[in-house]
Amino acid sequence: MFVWSKRLAAALLGLFVLMLGVFLIHGAPDSASGLKIHTTRWMALNYIGLIVWVFVWMIDQARMRAKNVWIWLVPFALAPLPTLLLYVLFLQRRLKPLS
């Protein structure tokens, strides 16, 4: 996980929370979507495939570090992006040396 820096993960998590807040404040609940149903299904299929692939990556990273990944399953299913970023930050914590 040398690609993910703590600063990048924290910035992306902050950006996600900020964008979520903006969408919740400026969202119009009565507006109808212009997307066709097959486009929506295609996007959902791609999203589910990506979620499965990322969770498999999380399993691999946890196995390499002897950590438990299954406690992250429920939060990941509910909010994948922030959970992934928190997971990256969790795995990059400094470990206390055994002495």
C-alpha positions in Angstrom: 0.0 0.0 0.0 2.8 2.4 -0.8 0.6 4.1 -3.4 -1.8 5.4 -0.8 -0.3 8.1 1.5 -2.0 9.1 4.7 -2.3 12.6 3.5 -4.0 11.5 0.2 -6.4 9.2 2.0 -7.3 11.9 4.6 -7.8 14.5 1.8 -10.1 12.2 -0.2 -12.1 11.3 2.8 -12.6 14.9 3.7 -13.6 15.7 0.0 -16.1 12.9 0.1 -17.7 14.2 3.3 -17.8 17.7 1.9 -19.4 16.6 -1.4 -21.9 14.5 0.5 -22.9 17.6 2.5 -23.2 19.7 -0.6 -25.4 17.1 -2.3 -27.6 16.8 0.7 -28.1 20.5 1.1 -28.7 21.3 -2.6 -30.5 18.1 -3.6 -34.1 18.5 -4.9 -36.1 15.5 -3.9 -39.0 16.2 -6.3 -36.9 16.2 -9.5 -37.2 13.3 -11.8 -34.1 11.5 -13.2 -33.5 11.6 -17.0 -31.5 8.3 -17.0 -33.0 5.3 -18.8 -33.4 2.1 -16.9 -30.8 0.2 -18.8 -28.2 2.9 -18.1 -29.0 2.8 -14.4 -28.7 -1.1 -14.4 -25.4 -0.9 -16.3 -24.0 1.6 -13.8 -25.2 -0.5 -10.9 -23.6 -3.7 -12.4 -20.3 -1.9 -12.8 -20.5 -0.5 -9.3 -21.2 -3.9 -7.7 -18.3 -5.4 -9.7 -16.0 -2.7 -8.5 -17.1 -3.1 -4.9 -16.4 -6.8 -5.0 -13.0 -6.3 -6.6 -12.0 -3.7 -4.0 -13.2 -5.9 -1.1 -11.0 -8.8 -2.5 -8.1 -6.3 -2.5 -8.9 -5.5 1.1 -8.9 -9.2 2.1 -5.5 -9.5 0.4 -4.0 -6.5 2.2 -5.4 -7.7 5.6 -4.0 -11.2 5.0 -0.5 -9.8 4.2 -0.6 -7.8 7.5 -2.3 -10.5 9.7 -5.3 -8.3 10.3 -9.0 -9.1 10.4 -10.9 -7.7 7.4 -14.3 -9.1 8.2 -15.1 -6.4 10.8 -14.9 -4.0 7.9 -17.6 -5.8 5.8 -20.7 -4.1 7.1 -19.3 -0.5 7.0 -17.9 -1.3 3.5 -21.3 -2.5 2.3 -23.0 0.7 3.6 -20.4 3.3 2.5 -17.6 1.8 0.4 -15.5 4.9 -0.3 -15.2 6.3 3.2 -14.7 2.8 4.6 -11.9 2.1 2.1 -10.2 5.3 3.0 -10.5 4.6 6.7 -9.2 1.1 6.1 -6.1 2.5 4.3 -5.5 4.8 7.2 -6.0 2.0 9.7 -3.5 -0.3 7.9 -0.9 2.5 7.8 -0.8 3.1 11.5 2.6 2.8 13.1 2.9 -0.4 15.0 4.4 -0.4 18.4 7.5 -2.6 18.5 7.4 -5.7 20.6 10.1 -5.5 23.2 
